[in-house]
Each structure stands twice: as C-alpha cells, then as structure tokens.
Amino acid sequence: MSQDVFVVAEHLKGALADVSFELLGKGRELARRLEGNLVAALLGNAAFDLARQMGAADKVFYVEHPALADFNPETHGRVLAELIRAHRPRVVLVPNTSMGMDLAARLSAQLELPLATYAIELLPEDGALIATSQLYGGKIHVESELEGDSVLVSVIAGSFPAEKGRETRAPVIETMAPPVALDEPRIRFKTLVEPEGGDVDITQKEVLVSVGRGIQSQENLGMVQALAEALGGAVACSRPIVDSKWLPKTRQVGKSGLKVKPKAYIALGISGAPEHIEGMKGAELIVAINTDAKAPIFDYAHYGVVGDLFDVVPALTEKMKR
C-alpha cells in the first residue's frame, strides 16, 4: 500500500470536466498531508492533449484504446480496477457524477473497498480518513471514518475550487495499453443524445431567474417571467419543472441540463440539490428565495431571503419596473 492519491479524470467531447480539476486541487492537498504523490488516471483514445492539462498531478496514467473513446462503465471499470490493484493508492477520488457513480459502486464491489458517496469534504485525522457526505439534498451532513488500506470516495461537483487544480506545469505522463482485455464488452456505447436547441439559450444570458418546486403550478410561471423581463434576463428552472413539462429541457439548469455562468442567478423556490448546484455554481452573484431557512441553496447564495416567493417576487418586480 502507498500513501498516493488517485484522481479519476472525467472528460466529454474532447474537454476535461471542471470536476476533474476540482479533484486534482483537493487531491494535491491530501497527497501533501499524507506524504504521498498525486496520480491522475485518464482513460480515452486520442486524448493525450488532455493529459498535458493536468499539471497539478505528479504523474498521469494515460490508458489509450479505441474501446475507451466514449465512457463505458464496463471497459473503464476493468481498466481502473487493474490500476488500483497494481498501485494500491491510499485514496481514490471519483466524481459523484452520472459517470462517476457508475464507476465508484462497481469498483467498490469488485475490489471489496469501502466507498463514501456524495462527499463534500475529506480530511486525514489522527491516522484515519474522515469523509463528510451530503444526504437528503444537503439537509443532513454525515461524517464517516473510512477504514482500510485503500478507500474510494465519490465527490460532489462544486465541493472544491477548480482553480486549485489548474496548473501550467508539465506532468509526468505514462502512456500505456489497457492492462486487461477490452474485447466484446457486454455494455456498448451507442450514441450521445443531447438536448435540442430552443428559442432561448440560457447559457448566454447575463441574468437568469430560475424556478423550482416552490412555484407550485404552471400557472404561476407568469410572475417569474415578469421578473425576468424586468431584469432583462430569461427564465430557467430546476429538473422537477421540466419533469412536469412546465418548461422545455432547454431551460433546465443542472447536471442533466445545462451549465450556466450568468452575472446574476436568482433561485426561486429551489432547495439546492447537488445536481442543480453543479449547473449554476459558477454564477457571479447568486440570490436565493426560499421559505426553508435550512435549504442547501443558502450555503451557495451570496444573498438569501427566507420568505414566500409569492410575496417577494411581485414586490421585487414592481421595484425593478420603477
């Protein structure tokens, strides 16, 4: 067993995900405290340039093969399992994304290693590793002491600053063929389905008024539209609104929707589930309005109003019109 920290790098359509840099930054901190090295594992095909971008790592294991071009939990899981077996790192950090959750559970079962999911913090303490996990949409935080020589931790995107994982130095890159056969997998990648373009591109708007379950009914969306117009912005939403078919998929902010970075993001009746936070945490200014004072959205908001949006929104709209 080593004291090294492994980071599983996630990428899509030729670009590293922000969460990969978040984990590199946190991994760098952990590796220093554990007196080990930071190692990034990058799986792909014709993706060597992405390995060069991970200067925060002491070493990058780049595994190249056509079967790794697109994410496949079976082929990626086989390769990562062999890398972990061979090097026995102290900690393996995996993004708690749709891809990462597939991998982390598979690796935990296959390698019989403890796994902490939905983590927002990980710290060494008196020789042990303490993970803090966010449960029930962030309403409960649970601390777990991870036992074992090697452990897996899947980390919620947005838990750490990505800037700390972006370093311009050139990492040591070890390019290798897959350590296991990848022929005839039972799971096969078919195609990537992306949402169609809509009448409003919310990723280009400087002001977004985003609405969640708290709006109660589709008929109440008119007041949200009025506020957005008064601010010169557009209406966005969380996933429950799209699931209810009150707004199109093109307006959804979050992990399964769009990532936005407006100058101002006003969250109305949105509790702040990790999946939603991942899509809007880059906003310059976040204002939250919610009746629940303990809603997780307030942990990310620069300004918050504990109140009924049906009282606050009309008053704010009138004020802006004046």
JOZIRA-V39655 format. One record per residue. RES is the residue in one small letter. PSI is psi in whole degrees, -180 to 180 (NA if undefined). OMEGA is omega in whole degrees, 0 to 359 (* if undefined). D_FIRST is the distance of its C-alpha to the first C-alpha in Angstrom with 1 decimal. Layout:
res->[RES;RES]
psi->[PSI;PSI]
omega->[OMEGA;OMEGA]
d_first->[D_FIRST;D_FIRST]
This chain:
res->[m;s;q;d;v;f;v;v;a;e;h;l;k;g;a;l;a;d;v;s;f;e;l;l;g;k;g;r;e;l;a;r;r;l;e;g;n;l;v;a;a;l;l;g;n;a;a;f;d;l;a;r;q;m;g;a;a;d;k;v;f;y;v;e;h;p;a;l;a;d;f;n;p;e;t;h;g;r;v;l;a;e;l;i;r;a;h;r;p;r;v;v;l;v;p;n;t;s;m;g;m;d;l;a;a;r;l;s;a;q;l;e;l;p;l;a;t;y;a;i;e;l;l;p;e;d;g;a;l;i;a;t;s;q;l;y;g;g;k;i;h;v;e;s;e;l;e;g;d;s;v;l;v;s;v;i;a;g;s;f;p;a;e;k;g;r;e;t;r;a;p;v;i;e;t;m;a;p;p;v;a;l;d;e;p;r;i;r;f;k;t;l;v;e;p;e;g;g;d;v;d;i;t;q;k;e;v;l;v;s;v;g;r;g;i;q;s;q;e;n;l;g;m;v;q;a;l;a;e;a;l;g;g;a;v;a;c;s;r;p;i;v;d;s;k;w;l;p;k;t;r;q;v;g;k;s;g;l;k;v;k;p;k;a;y;i;a;l;g;i;s;g;a;p;e;h;i;e;g;m;k;g;a;e;l;i;v;a;i;n;t;d;a;k;a;p;i;f;d;y;a;h;y;g;v;v;g;d;l;f;d;v;v;p;a;l;t;e;k;m;k;r]
psi->[140;177;18;156;123;140;124;113;134;136;157;134;42;14;141;140;149;-35;-26;-42;-34;-45;-33;-41;-47;-39;-37;-44;-46;-44;-39;-43;-30;-6;42;-169;156;122;128;139;115;121;132;-163;127;42;23;-35;-30;-35;-36;-23;-8;59;-15;-22;146;-33;147;122;110;112;118;134;143;-31;-10;8;-43;152;132;115;-29;-54;-43;-39;-40;-47;-47;-38;-42;-38;-43;-41;-42;-34;-16;60;158;-41;139;117;126;137;138;57;-179;-37;-50;-37;-36;-44;-47;-47;-41;-46;-40;-45;-42;-40;-4;50;146;146;127;125;166;38;143;-6;150;122;140;139;113;44;-7;166;126;118;136;120;146;118;163;51;23;1;-21;134;130;131;133;134;120;118;150;158;-30;141;156;138;122;125;132;131;139;-2;-27;153;131;-27;-32;-18;2;104;143;-8;158;122;161;123;124;107;134;159;159;135;-4;161;139;20;144;59;152;-27;132;137;129;-63;157;119;120;152;145;154;150;-171;-22;128;98;-18;-15;-1;140;-22;130;131;108;140;146;-156;-28;-13;-19;-45;160;-31;-23;-2;-20;-40;-31;-42;-39;-41;-42;-42;-39;-28;-3;30;-157;163;133;-178;170;173;-40;-30;-39;-41;-32;-4;30;-27;155;163;-29;-12;-2;130;133;-175;-40;9;-125;151;128;152;62;170;-31;134;115;116;117;116;32;123;-36;45;150;-37;-35;-43;-37;-30;-16;3;-16;2;143;-37;128;124;127;138;119;145;-19;109;-19;9;134;-24;-30;-19;-20;-15;143;-34;142;147;118;100;175;122;-25;-17;-42;-44;-49;-39;-41;-40;-45;-41;-42;-34;-33;NA]
omega->[176;175;183;175;177;172;176;183;179;179;181;176;174;180;175;177;179;182;177;178;176;181;176;178;178;179;177;179;180;182;179;182;179;182;177;178;175;183;177;176;181;180;181;177;185;183;184;181;178;179;180;183;185;182;178;182;173;180;175;171;179;181;185;177;178;181;181;183;178;185;176;185;181;182;178;180;179;183;182;179;180;177;181;178;185;188;176;178;178;182;172;179;182;176;178;179;178;176;185;179;176;183;187;181;180;181;179;181;184;184;182;179;177;182;171;182;179;182;175;177;178;184;172;182;179;178;179;175;181;178;174;183;181;184;177;177;178;181;180;174;183;176;180;174;186;181;179;180;177;181;177;178;175;192;178;178;180;181;183;180;180;184;182;180;179;178;186;181;181;179;171;183;177;180;183;172;179;181;178;178;180;182;173;176;179;177;180;177;180;182;176;181;180;179;178;178;182;182;180;176;185;179;182;183;179;179;177;172;188;187;179;184;184;180;170;181;182;182;182;180;180;181;177;178;180;178;180;179;179;180;182;183;181;179;174;183;173;188;182;180;178;179;178;179;177;176;181;181;182;178;186;176;177;184;180;177;182;175;184;178;181;174;179;180;181;184;182;177;178;185;179;176;182;181;179;180;181;183;186;185;181;180;181;180;180;178;182;175;184;179;181;182;182;180;182;181;181;177;183;184;173;176;180;176;174;184;181;182;180;173;187;187;178;180;180;179;179;179;181;179;180;*]
d_first->[0.0;3.8;6.9;8.7;11.3;12.6;16.4;18.3;21.7;24.8;28.1;31.5;34.6;33.3;32.0;28.7;29.0;29.2;26.3;24.0;25.1;24.8;21.1;20.7;22.5;20.6;17.2;18.5;19.3;16.0;14.1;16.6;16.3;12.5;13.1;10.9;12.6;14.4;14.3;17.1;17.5;21.2;22.8;26.5;29.5;31.4;29.3;28.2;30.2;28.0;25.0;27.1;27.6;24.0;24.3;22.3;19.1;17.7;17.3;18.7;17.8;21.3;21.9;25.6;27.7;31.1;29.6;27.3;30.3;30.8;28.4;27.9;25.4;25.3;24.7;22.4;20.4;20.1;18.8;16.3;14.9;14.4;12.8;10.2;9.7;9.6;7.3;5.0;6.3;6.9;10.4;12.6;16.2;19.0;22.7;24.6;27.3;29.0;26.7;23.5;24.5;25.0;21.5;19.5;21.3;20.9;17.1;16.8;19.1;17.8;14.1;15.0;13.1;15.1;17.2;19.4;22.3;25.1;23.1;25.1;22.8;19.3;18.8;16.4;18.6;18.3;14.5;14.8;15.1;18.8;20.0;23.8;25.2;28.8;30.7;34.3;34.9;33.6;35.9;33.1;29.8;27.2;24.3;21.3;18.5;15.4;13.6;10.3;6.5;7.5;11.2;14.1;17.0;20.3;22.4;26.2;27.8;29.7;27.4;26.6;28.8;28.4;29.9;26.9;24.9;27.8;27.6;29.8;27.7;26.6;22.9;21.3;21.7;20.3;22.6;21.7;23.3;21.9;19.3;21.4;25.1;26.7;30.2;32.3;30.2;31.9;31.7;33.6;34.2;38.0;38.9;38.2;40.9;41.7;44.4;47.8;49.3;51.6;54.5;52.4;49.2;47.5;44.9;47.8;49.4;49.3;50.0;48.8;50.0;47.5;48.3;46.5;47.5;49.6;52.3;53.2;55.4;56.1;59.5;57.9;56.2;59.5;58.9;55.5;57.1;59.8;57.3;55.4;58.7;59.8;56.6;56.9;53.7;52.7;51.5;47.9;46.3;43.2;42.4;44.6;47.7;46.9;46.2;49.6;51.1;52.7;51.3;50.0;46.4;47.0;47.3;43.9;41.4;37.7;34.7;37.0;39.9;40.2;38.5;41.2;41.5;45.0;46.6;47.2;45.8;47.7;46.0;48.6;47.6;44.0;41.5;38.5;36.1;32.8;34.1;37.2;35.6;33.5;36.8;38.8;36.4;37.5;41.2;42.7;44.5;43.7;46.3;45.8;48.5;47.6;49.2;45.9;45.0;41.4;40.9;37.5;39.6;40.8;37.3;37.6;41.4;43.0;46.1;46.6;49.6;49.4;52.4;54.0;53.8;57.3;58.6;56.6;56.7;60.5;61.0;58.5;60.1;63.5;62.4;61.0;64.2;66.2]
